Amino acid sequence: MIRISKLTALALCGLVSSGPVAAQNFTTAAEVRPILGMTRDSWVAIREYGGKDLVYFTHLLAWRCGLSEIRYGFNGAPPSKSFKMEKCHEGTAQPNAITGDNVYVSQPQGAVSEVRVKLIYDDGSSEEARFNRKAVLQ
């Protein structure tokens, strides 16, 4: 194992960077699409609570600023229902912050066997995925 000092490590980091890196707020389709593509398995989660299935969209809401719409459908239905998203907090340090509590859809417990999700990005493109209950049950 090679041991280097913190100062040397910082100097090496400066050599690797070719200049200042622009901060990204992740507020456009181009910025959030790659992240959502890599985290597809986390788009939704189902939790059984209080005799209900709570279908959570929290992960998608954390990247909503690059989205214009989240659509969903249950049990083979096309993703045609629109999930109401909180507006993006443009001009703040955390534009994707979730400040409300509208993060899930409630259904009778055991009623959701499959969730279909369609993302509509702010550039008009879309992406769709299907999730089996077992795969997303928390």
C-alpha positions, 0 to 999 in steps of 0.5 A: 500500500502506498501512503501519501500525505493529505497535502500530496493528495490534494495536489494530485487532485489539482493535477487531474482536474483540467480546470474548474468544474462547473457546478450542476444543479441537476435541473435538466433532462440532460443532467438527470437522465443518466442518473435515473438510467443508472438508478432505475431499480430505485424509481419506486418502492412499495411499503405495506403500512396500516392495511395499505400498499403505499407506492413511493415515488420519492427517488424520482421526486429527488430528480424531478427538476429534469422531468415534466411528468411522472406517469404510472399504472398498476397491475398491467394498466398503462402508465396513464395516471399523472403523479403530482410533483412539487415544483422545482425550487429554481434559484435555490441551493437545492432545487430538487429538495422535497418540502412536501409530503406528497411522495406516495400513492395509497392502494389497498394492501396487497392490491399492487402486483406490478407498477409501470412508470413512464418518465417524461423529460423536460426535453420531450423524451420519455422512458418507461419501466415495469416493477414487480411487487417482490422486486420493490417491496420494502 
